Amino acid sequence: MGIAIWISIPFVLLFLRVDQFDHGLTVCPSKYFLNRDCPGCGLTRATMHILHFDFVNAWAFNKLSFFIFPFLVMIYFHVVGRYFGKNWFGFLRSYYSSGKKKKSVEGK
């Protein structure tokens, strides 16, 4: 059941309007309490605009999204690939334990 949710995430986001998250209340504590933008402010909105190929507005919302989005895509494919027994991004393997203990370098 969990993999169906992971697989459906990009399709659901693509069917939403591009400006779905542009309006409404903020969930950022920095913006809410201090009325100041944090480095992550606008990242959700920018990611949504990148998904819809609206790069100009994505850049206006948060420039950091162009660096974060490729990693989000990579993590998405890693999680879905792990379900199907693929190991496309081996360096992400350290985040998932296989249940085996690693031997220490000193031989203890």
N, CA, C and O atoms as CSV, one atom per row, in Angstrom:
chain,resi,resn,atom,element,x,y,z
A,1,MET,N,N,0.820,-1.203,0.000
A,1,MET,CA,C,0.000,0.000,0.000
A,1,MET,C,C,0.864,1.267,0.000
A,1,MET,O,O,0.526,2.250,-0.658
A,2,GLY,N,N,1.981,1.239,0.741
A,2,GLY,CA,C,2.837,2.416,0.842
A,2,GLY,C,C,3.467,2.815,-0.482
A,2,GLY,O,O,3.641,4.001,-0.761
A,3,ILE,N,N,3.808,1.823,-1.295
A,3,ILE,CA,C,4.452,2.147,-2.575
A,3,ILE,C,C,3.477,2.834,-3.518
A,3,ILE,O,O,3.885,3.660,-4.334
A,4,ALA,N,N,2.198,2.505,-3.417
A,4,ALA,CA,C,1.199,3.166,-4.269
A,4,ALA,C,C,1.143,4.655,-3.964
A,4,ALA,O,O,0.962,5.471,-4.868
A,5,ILE,N,N,1.294,5.006,-2.716
A,5,ILE,CA,C,1.298,6.425,-2.336
A,5,ILE,C,C,2.538,7.107,-2.911
A,5,ILE,O,O,2.443,8.200,-3.471
A,6,TRP,N,N,3.713,6.458,-2.773
A,6,TRP,CA,C,4.946,7.036,-3.303
A,6,TRP,C,C,4.874,7.232,-4.808
A,6,TRP,O,O,5.299,8.265,-5.326
A,7,ILE,N,N,4.334,6.239,-5.510
A,7,ILE,CA,C,4.254,6.329,-6.971
A,7,ILE,C,C,3.279,7.419,-7.400
A,7,ILE,O,O,3.490,8.066,-8.425
A,8,SER,N,N,2.217,7.630,-6.632
A,8,SER,CA,C,1.183,8.596,-7.035
A,8,SER,C,C,1.542,10.045,-6.722
A,8,SER,O,O,0.909,10.949,-7.268
A,9,ILE,N,N,2.512,10.298,-5.883
A,9,ILE,CA,C,2.834,11.672,-5.465
A,9,ILE,C,C,3.076,12.614,-6.651
A,9,ILE,O,O,2.422,13.655,-6.718
A,10,PRO,N,N,3.981,12.304,-7.591
A,10,PRO,CA,C,4.204,13.271,-8.671
A,10,PRO,C,C,2.988,13.465,-9.569
A,10,PRO,O,O,2.775,14.556,-10.098
A,11,PHE,N,N,2.195,12.418,-9.744
A,11,PHE,CA,C,1.012,12.545,-10.598
A,11,PHE,C,C,-0.045,13.436,-9.953
A,11,PHE,O,O,-0.693,14.236,-10.628
A,12,VAL,N,N,-0.209,13.291,-8.654
A,12,VAL,CA,C,-1.156,14.160,-7.939
A,12,VAL,C,C,-0.697,15.610,-8.027
A,12,VAL,O,O,-1.504,16.504,-8.284
A,13,LEU,N,N,0.590,15.846,-7.815
A,13,LEU,CA,C,1.112,17.211,-7.886
A,13,LEU,C,C,0.989,17.796,-9.290
A,13,LEU,O,O,0.758,18.995,-9.442
A,14,LEU,N,N,1.141,16.964,-10.310
A,14,LEU,CA,C,1.008,17.457,-11.680
A,14,LEU,C,C,-0.434,17.813,-12.032
A,14,LEU,O,O,-0.669,18.697,-12.857
A,15,PHE,N,N,-1.394,17.137,-11.417
A,15,PHE,CA,C,-2.794,17.436,-11.703
A,15,PHE,C,C,-3.310,18.641,-10.925
A,15,PHE,O,O,-4.353,19.195,-11.273
A,16,LEU,N,N,-2.600,19.057,-9.881
A,16,LEU,CA,C,-2.986,20.271,-9.159
A,16,LEU,C,C,-2.617,21.497,-9.984
A,16,LEU,O,O,-1.725,21.447,-10.831
A,17,ARG,N,N,-3.308,22.587,-9.727
A,17,ARG,CA,C,-2.965,23.834,-10.417
A,17,ARG,C,C,-1.563,24.269,-10.007
A,17,ARG,O,O,-1.111,23.975,-8.901
A,18,VAL,N,N,-0.892,24.961,-10.891
A,18,VAL,CA,C,0.473,25.402,-10.608
A,18,VAL,C,C,0.512,26.383,-9.439
A,18,VAL,O,O,1.505,26.442,-8.714
A,19,ASP,N,N,-0.554,27.150,-9.252
A,19,ASP,CA,C,-0.584,28.129,-8.159
A,19,ASP,C,C,-1.352,27.615,-6.940
A,19,ASP,O,O,-1.833,28.410,-6.132
A,20,GLN,N,N,-1.468,26.304,-6.803
A,20,GLN,CA,C,-2.223,25.697,-5.704
A,20,GLN,C,C,-1.707,26.147,-4.334
A,20,GLN,O,O,-2.503,26.393,-3.428
A,21,PHE,N,N,-0.404,26.255,-4.179
A,21,PHE,CA,C,0.188,26.596,-2.893
A,21,PHE,C,C,0.659,28.049,-2.812
A,21,PHE,O,O,1.311,28.428,-1.839
A,22,ASP,N,N,0.344,28.858,-3.807
A,22,ASP,CA,C,0.834,30.234,-3.825
A,22,ASP,C,C,0.136,31.142,-2.824
A,22,ASP,O,O,0.704,32.153,-2.410
A,23,HIS,N,N,-1.067,30.805,-2.436
A,23,HIS,CA,C,-1.845,31.663,-1.550
A,23,HIS,C,C,-2.223,30.889,-0.297
A,23,HIS,O,O,-2.257,29.659,-0.300
A,24,GLY,N,N,-2.502,31.609,0.751
A,24,GLY,CA,C,-2.914,30.961,1.990
A,24,GLY,C,C,-1.976,31.299,3.134
A,24,GLY,O,O,-1.043,32.089,2.989
A,25,LEU,N,N,-2.243,30.690,4.254
A,25,LEU,CA,C,-1.450,30.943,5.448
A,25,LEU,C,C,-0.090,30.266,5.353
A,25,LEU,O,O,0.060,29.231,4.703
A,26,THR,N,N,0.880,30.855,5.998
A,26,THR,CA,C,2.220,30.295,6.009
A,26,THR,C,C,2.365,29.309,7.161
A,26,THR,O,O,1.693,29.443,8.184
A,27,VAL,N,N,3.228,28.333,7.002
A,27,VAL,CA,C,3.535,27.396,8.076
A,27,VAL,C,C,4.957,27.610,8.594
A,27,VAL,O,O,5.424,26.865,9.456
A,28,CYS,N,N,5.632,28.608,8.080
A,28,CYS,CA,C,7.004,28.905,8.490
A,28,CYS,C,C,6.995,29.683,9.804
A,28,CYS,O,O,6.413,30.766,9.866
A,29,PRO,N,N,7.628,29.154,10.859
A,29,PRO,CA,C,7.665,29.878,12.138
A,29,PRO,C,C,8.410,31.210,12.041
A,29,PRO,O,O,8.037,32.180,12.700
A,30,SER,N,N,9.452,31.257,11.229
A,30,SER,CA,C,10.210,32.493,11.067
A,30,SER,C,C,9.338,33.585,10.455
A,30,SER,O,O,9.344,34.729,10.911
A,31,LYS,N,N,8.601,33.225,9.435
A,31,LYS,CA,C,7.714,34.193,8.777
A,31,LYS,C,C,6.552,34.584,9.688
A,31,LYS,O,O,6.135,35.742,9.720
A,32,TYR,N,N,6.038,33.601,10.426
A,32,TYR,CA,C,4.866,33.825,11.268
A,32,TYR,C,C,5.193,34.701,12.483
A,32,TYR,O,O,4.479,35.663,12.768
A,33,PHE,N,N,6.279,34.365,13.201
A,33,PHE,CA,C,6.599,35.068,14.442
A,33,PHE,C,C,7.481,36.296,14.244
A,33,PHE,O,O,7.291,37.310,14.916
A,34,LEU,N,N,8.445,36.213,13.327
A,34,LEU,CA,C,9.411,37.297,13.152
A,34,LEU,C,C,9.156,38.133,11.907
A,34,LEU,O,O,9.790,39.171,11.713
A,35,ASN,N,N,8.230,37.687,11.060
A,35,ASN,CA,C,7.929,38.364,9.805
A,35,ASN,C,C,9.168,38.495,8.923
A,35,ASN,O,O,9.355,39.499,8.236
A,36,ARG,N,N,10.023,37.445,8.958
A,36,ARG,CA,C,11.235,37.401,8.142
A,36,ARG,C,C,11.276,36.086,7.393
A,36,ARG,O,O,10.884,35.047,7.925
A,37,ASP,N,N,11.751,36.130,6.162
A,37,ASP,CA,C,11.880,34.906,5.367
A,37,ASP,C,C,13.080,34.102,5.831
A,37,ASP,O,O,14.142,34.656,6.117
A,38,CYS,N,N,12.902,32.787,5.903
A,38,CYS,CA,C,14.018,31.889,6.179
A,38,CYS,C,C,14.527,31.338,4.840
A,38,CYS,O,O,13.889,31.572,3.813
A,39,PRO,N,N,15.647,30.620,4.818
A,39,PRO,CA,C,16.146,30.087,3.542
A,39,PRO,C,C,15.182,29.115,2.861
A,39,PRO,O,O,15.268,28.914,1.649
A,40,GLY,N,N,14.274,28.513,3.615
A,40,GLY,CA,C,13.337,27.565,3.031
A,40,GLY,C,C,12.013,28.171,2.612
A,40,GLY,O,O,11.180,27.485,2.020
A,41,CYS,N,N,11.805,29.447,2.911
A,41,CYS,CA,C,10.538,30.083,2.549
A,41,CYS,C,C,10.362,30.081,1.031
A,41,CYS,O,O,11.253,30.496,0.289
A,42,GLY,N,N,9.214,29.613,0.590
A,42,GLY,CA,C,8.912,29.567,-0.834
A,42,GLY,C,C,9.381,28.308,-1.531
A,42,GLY,O,O,9.186,28.165,-2.738
A,43,LEU,N,N,9.998,27.388,-0.796
A,43,LEU,CA,C,10.542,26.189,-1.422
A,43,LEU,C,C,9.441,25.273,-1.952
A,43,LEU,O,O,9.585,24.704,-3.034
A,44,THR,N,N,8.358,25.122,-1.219
A,44,THR,CA,C,7.242,24.294,-1.695
A,44,THR,C,C,6.620,24.902,-2.937
A,44,THR,O,O,6.346,24.201,-3.910
A,45,ARG,N,N,6.399,26.201,-2.902
A,45,ARG,CA,C,5.809,26.876,-4.066
A,45,ARG,C,C,6.740,26.803,-5.269
A,45,ARG,O,O,6.292,26.583,-6.394
A,46,ALA,N,N,8.036,26.988,-5.030
A,46,ALA,CA,C,9.000,26.930,-6.134
A,46,ALA,C,C,9.079,25.532,-6.730
A,46,ALA,O,O,9.166,25.378,-7.948
A,47,THR,N,N,9.049,24.512,-5.874
A,47,THR,CA,C,9.083,23.135,-6.359
A,47,THR,C,C,7.860,22.828,-7.210
A,47,THR,O,O,7.961,22.154,-8.234
A,48,MET,N,N,6.711,23.322,-6.784
A,48,MET,CA,C,5.488,23.108,-7.564
A,48,MET,C,C,5.597,23.774,-8.941
A,48,MET,O,O,5.145,23.220,-9.943
A,49,HIS,N,N,6.195,24.956,-8.977
A,49,HIS,CA,C,6.363,25.653,-10.261
A,49,HIS,C,C,7.384,24.933,-11.145
A,49,HIS,O,O,7.219,24.897,-12.365
A,50,ILE,N,N,8.426,24.365,-10.556
A,50,ILE,CA,C,9.396,23.606,-11.346
A,50,ILE,C,C,8.721,22.380,-11.951
A,50,ILE,O,O,8.960,22.052,-13.113
A,51,LEU,N,N,7.878,21.699,-11.170
A,51,LEU,CA,C,7.156,20.528,-11.687
A,51,LEU,C,C,6.297,20.867,-12.896
A,51,LEU,O,O,6.079,20.020,-13.762
A,52,HIS,N,N,5.811,22.097,-12.957
A,52,HIS,CA,C,4.976,22.538,-14.067
A,52,HIS,C,C,5.767,23.346,-15.101
A,52,HIS,O,O,5.186,24.018,-15.953
A,53,PHE,N,N,7.089,23.273,-15.014
A,53,PHE,CA,C,7.997,23.927,-15.968
A,53,PHE,C,C,7.831,25.445,-16.009
A,53,PHE,O,O,8.027,26.068,-17.052
A,54,ASP,N,N,7.471,26.034,-14.878
A,54,ASP,CA,C,7.371,27.489,-14.753
A,54,ASP,C,C,8.604,27.970,-13.989
A,54,ASP,O,O,8.530,28.299,-12.805
A,55,PHE,N,N,9.730,28.005,-14.687
A,55,PHE,CA,C,11.011,28.264,-14.038
A,55,PHE,C,C,11.180,29.710,-13.583
A,55,PHE,O,O,11.875,29.962,-12.598
A,56,VAL,N,N,10.574,30.643,-14.261
A,56,VAL,CA,C,10.705,32.059,-13.881
A,56,VAL,C,C,10.082,32.300,-12.514
A,56,VAL,O,O,10.708,32.917,-11.652
A,57,ASN,N,N,8.859,31.821,-12.302
A,57,ASN,CA,C,8.219,31.997,-11.002
A,57,ASN,C,C,8.891,31.164,-9.922
A,57,ASN,O,O,8.946,31.583,-8.766
A,58,ALA,N,N,9.403,29.991,-10.280
A,58,ALA,CA,C,10.130,29.173,-9.305
A,58,ALA,C,C,11.363,29.917,-8.814
A,58,ALA,O,O,11.668,29.894,-7.621
A,59,TRP,N,N,12.066,30.568,-9.714
A,59,TRP,CA,C,13.249,31.353,-9.348
A,59,TRP,C,C,12.855,32.521,-8.441
A,59,TRP,O,O,13.589,32.869,-7.516
A,60,ALA,N,N,11.709,33.116,-8.707
A,60,ALA,CA,C,11.253,34.243,-7.886
A,60,ALA,C,C,10.870,33.793,-6.473
A,60,ALA,O,O,11.093,34.530,-5.513
A,61,PHE,N,N,10.302,32.605,-6.338
A,61,PHE,CA,C,9.908,32.121,-5.014
A,61,PHE,C,C,11.099,31.709,-4.174
A,61,PHE,O,O,11.192,32.097,-3.009
A,62,ASN,N,N,12.014,30.930,-4.736
A,62,ASN,CA,C,13.185,30.496,-3.981
A,62,ASN,C,C,14.233,29.954,-4.945
A,62,ASN,O,O,14.003,28.961,-5.636
A,63,LYS,N,N,15.362,30.603,-4.983
A,63,LYS,CA,C,16.436,30.208,-5.891
A,63,LYS,C,C,17.059,28.874,-5.480
A,63,LYS,O,O,17.614,28.161,-6.317
A,64,LEU,N,N,16.967,28.542,-4.207
A,64,LEU,CA,C,17.532,27.296,-3.692
A,64,LEU,C,C,16.814,26.065,-4.257
A,64,LEU,O,O,17.368,24.966,-4.245
A,65,SER,N,N,15.612,26.240,-4.741
A,65,SER,CA,C,14.833,25.113,-5.251
A,65,SER,C,C,15.501,24.450,-6.453
A,65,SER,O,O,15.295,23.259,-6.686
A,66,PHE,N,N,16.283,25.181,-7.205
A,66,PHE,CA,C,16.954,24.599,-8.368
A,66,PHE,C,C,18.080,23.662,-7.953
A,66,PHE,O,O,18.512,22.829,-8.749
A,67,PHE,N,N,18.556,23.784,-6.734
A,67,PHE,CA,C,19.561,22.866,-6.206
A,67,PHE,C,C,18.906,21.703,-5.461
A,67,PHE,O,O,19.421,20.585,-5.480
A,68,ILE,N,N,17.788,21.960,-4.813
A,68,ILE,CA,C,17.121,20.944,-4.000
A,68,ILE,C,C,16.279,20.005,-4.859
A,68,ILE,O,O,16.216,18.810,-4.569
A,69,PHE,N,N,15.642,20.506,-5.893
A,69,PHE,CA,C,14.737,19.687,-6.710
A,69,PHE,C,C,15.399,18.439,-7.287
A,69,PHE,O,O,14.796,17.368,-7.216
A,70,PRO,N,N,16.600,18.514,-7.851
A,70,PRO,CA,C,17.227,17.277,-8.361
A,70,PRO,C,C,17.430,16.222,-7.266
A,70,PRO,O,O,17.303,15.026,-7.527
A,71,PHE,N,N,17.745,16.661,-6.048
A,71,PHE,CA,C,17.897,15.710,-4.950
A,71,PHE,C,C,16.566,15.084,-4.554
A,71,PHE,O,O,16.515,13.905,-4.203
A,72,LEU,N,N,15.494,15.861,-4.608
A,72,LEU,CA,C,14.169,15.312,-4.322
A,72,LEU,C,C,13.788,14.251,-5.348
A,72,LEU,O,O,13.223,13.215,-4.997
A,73,VAL,N,N,14.096,14.509,-6.604
A,73,VAL,CA,C,13.803,13.539,-7.660
A,73,VAL,C,C,14.639,12.278,-7.456
A,73,VAL,O,O,14.139,11.164,-7.612
A,74,MET,N,N,15.896,12.452,-7.111
A,74,MET,CA,C,16.776,11.319,-6.886
A,74,MET,C,C,16.297,10.475,-5.701
A,74,MET,O,O,16.288,9.247,-5.786
A,75,ILE,N,N,15.906,11.106,-4.619
A,75,ILE,CA,C,15.399,10.372,-3.459
A,75,ILE,C,C,14.099,9.659,-3.799
A,75,ILE,O,O,13.879,8.531,-3.358
A,76,TYR,N,N,13.241,10.303,-4.574
A,76,TYR,CA,C,11.984,9.678,-4.991
A,76,TYR,C,C,12.261,8.384,-5.763
A,76,TYR,O,O,11.685,7.343,-5.447
A,77,PHE,N,N,13.133,8.441,-6.765
A,77,PHE,CA,C,13.433,7.255,-7.558
A,77,PHE,C,C,14.171,6.198,-6.736
A,77,PHE,O,O,14.025,5.002,-6.989
A,78,HIS,N,N,14.950,6.628,-5.768
A,78,HIS,CA,C,15.638,5.675,-4.898
A,78,HIS,C,C,14.635,4.885,-4.064
A,78,HIS,O,O,14.741,3.663,-3.959
A,79,VAL,N,N,13.669,5.570,-3.475
A,79,VAL,CA,C,12.668,4.903,-2.635
A,79,VAL,C,C,11.806,3.959,-3.466
A,79,VAL,O,O,11.563,2.820,-3.065
A,80,VAL,N,N,11.348,4.425,-4.612
A,80,VAL,CA,C,10.528,3.571,-5.478
A,80,VAL,C,C,11.370,2.411,-6.018
A,80,VAL,O,O,10.881,1.283,-6.086
A,81,GLY,N,N,12.598,2.661,-6.394
A,81,GLY,CA,C,13.470,1.610,-6.903
A,81,GLY,C,C,13.788,0.551,-5.868
A,81,GLY,O,O,13.880,-0.631,-6.200
A,82,ARG,N,N,13.958,0.955,-4.621
A,82,ARG,CA,C,14.226,-0.007,-3.554
A,82,ARG,C,C,13.071,-0.990,-3.399
A,82,ARG,O,O,13.283,-2.162,-3.090
A,83,TYR,N,N,11.870,-0.516,-3.610
A,83,TYR,CA,C,10.703,-1.395,-3.511
A,83,TYR,C,C,10.758,-2.492,-4.584
A,83,TYR,O,O,10.365,-3.632,-4.336
A,84,PHE,N,N,11.237,-2.142,-5.748
A,84,PHE,CA,C,11.321,-3.093,-6.855
A,84,PHE,C,C,12.668,-3.810,-6.923
A,84,PHE,O,O,12.960,-4.493,-7.905
A,85,GLY,N,N,13.485,-3.657,-5.887
A,85,GLY,CA,C,14.754,-4.369,-5.818
A,85,GLY,C,C,15.881,-3.734,-6.598
A,85,GLY,O,O,16.898,-4.384,-6.843
A,86,LYS,N,N,15.734,-2.495,-6.993
A,86,LYS,CA,C,16.781,-1.786,-7.739
A,86,LYS,C,C,17.605,-0.952,-6.763
A,86,LYS,O,O,17.097,-0.493,-5.740
A,87,ASN,N,N,18.860,-0.764,-7.084
A,87,ASN,CA,C,19.729,0.074,-6.265
A,87,ASN,C,C,20.385,1.098,-7.182
A,87,ASN,O,O,21.580,1.024,-7.467
A,88,TRP,N,N,19.584,2.052,-7.637
A,88,TRP,CA,C,20.076,3.037,-8.596
A,88,TRP,C,C,21.052,4.015,-7.978
A,88,TRP,O,O,21.982,4.472,-8.642
A,89,PHE,N,N,20.850,4.336,-6.728
A,89,PHE,CA,C,21.707,5.321,-6.067
A,89,PHE,C,C,22.312,4.662,-4.837
A,89,PHE,O,O,21.788,4.798,-3.732
A,90,GLY,N,N,23.394,3.963,-5.027
A,90,GLY,CA,C,24.018,3.199,-3.955
A,90,GLY,C,C,24.488,4.030,-2.784
A,90,GLY,O,O,24.498,3.541,-1.655
A,91,PHE,N,N,24.875,5.266,-3.014
A,91,PHE,CA,C,25.358,6.089,-1.918
A,91,PHE,C,C,24.251,6.473,-0.945
A,91,PHE,O,O,24.540,6.911,0.168
A,92,LEU,N,N,22.987,6.319,-1.340
A,92,LEU,CA,C,21.881,6.559,-0.415
A,92,LEU,C,C,21.589,5.336,0.446
A,92,LEU,O,O,20.749,5.393,1.344
A,93,ARG,N,N,22.266,4.249,0.179
A,93,ARG,CA,C,22.031,3.000,0.887
A,93,ARG,C,C,22.282,3.138,2.382
A,93,ARG,O,O,21.655,2.432,3.172
A,94,SER,N,N,23.167,4.015,2.787
A,94,SER,CA,C,23.496,4.150,4.198
A,94,SER,C,C,22.305,4.619,5.025
A,94,SER,O,O,22.311,4.466,6.247
A,95,TYR,N,N,21.298,5.179,4.396
A,95,TYR,CA,C,20.129,5.631,5.138
A,95,TYR,C,C,19.181,4.482,5.464
A,95,TYR,O,O,18.265,4.647,6.270
A,96,TYR,N,N,19.388,3.340,4.855
A,96,TYR,CA,C,18.533,2.185,5.091
A,96,TYR,C,C,19.397,1.054,5.624
A,96,TYR,O,O,20.340,0.628,4.957
A,97,SER,N,N,19.092,0.572,6.795
A,97,SER,CA,C,19.896,-0.513,7.347
A,97,SER,C,C,19.385,-1.844,6.814
A,97,SER,O,O,18.182,-2.039,6.641
A,98,SER,N,N,20.301,-2.741,6.562
A,98,SER,CA,C,19.931,-4.066,6.062
A,98,SER,C,C,19.819,-5.073,7.193
A,98,SER,O,O,19.561,-6.252,6.948
A,99,GLY,N,N,20.008,-4.625,8.425
A,99,GLY,CA,C,19.915,-5.514,9.570
A,99,GLY,C,C,21.234,-6.161,9.925
A,99,GLY,O,O,21.327,-6.827,10.957
A,100,LYS,N,N,22.264,-5.988,9.103
A,100,LYS,CA,C,23.580,-6.566,9.380
A,100,LYS,C,C,24.436,-5.530,10.084
A,100,LYS,O,O,24.404,-4.347,9.746
A,101,LYS,N,N,25.189,-5.979,11.052
A,101,LYS,CA,C,26.112,-5.083,11.744
A,101,LYS,C,C,27.387,-4.968,10.931
A,101,LYS,O,O,27.881,-5.957,10.389
A,102,LYS,N,N,27.906,-3.777,10.851
A,102,LYS,CA,C,29.151,-3.559,10.133
A,102,LYS,C,C,30.315,-3.904,11.059
A,102,LYS,O,O,30.281,-3.597,12.251
A,103,LYS,N,N,31.349,-4.545,10.503
A,103,LYS,CA,C,32.535,-4.836,11.277
A,103,LYS,C,C,33.352,-3.574,11.426
A,103,LYS,O,O,33.469,-2.779,10.493
A,104,SER,N,N,33.908,-3.398,12.591
A,104,SER,CA,C,34.712,-2.198,12.801
A,104,SER,C,C,36.056,-2.379,12.118
A,104,SER,O,O,36.476,-3.498,11.822
A,105,VAL,N,N,36.703,-1.291,11.879
A,105,VAL,CA,C,37.982,-1.282,11.199
A,105,VAL,C,C,39.062,-1.904,12.087
A,105,VAL,O,O,40.005,-2.522,11.592
A,106,GLU,N,N,38.916,-1.735,13.382
A,106,GLU,CA,C,39.927,-2.236,14.312
A,106,GLU,C,C,39.791,-3.731,14.563
A,106,GLU,O,O,40.675,-4.321,15.183
A,107,GLY,N,N,38.723,-4.359,14.108
A,107,GLY,CA,C,38.546,-5.794,14.264
A,107,GLY,C,C,37.923,-6.188,15.585
A,107,GLY,O,O,38.026,-7.348,15.983
A,108,LYS,N,N,37.290,-5.275,16.270
A,108,LYS,CA,C,36.692,-5.583,17.575
A,108,LYS,C,C,35.382,-6.300,17.423
A,108,LYS,O,O,34.742,-6.634,18.420
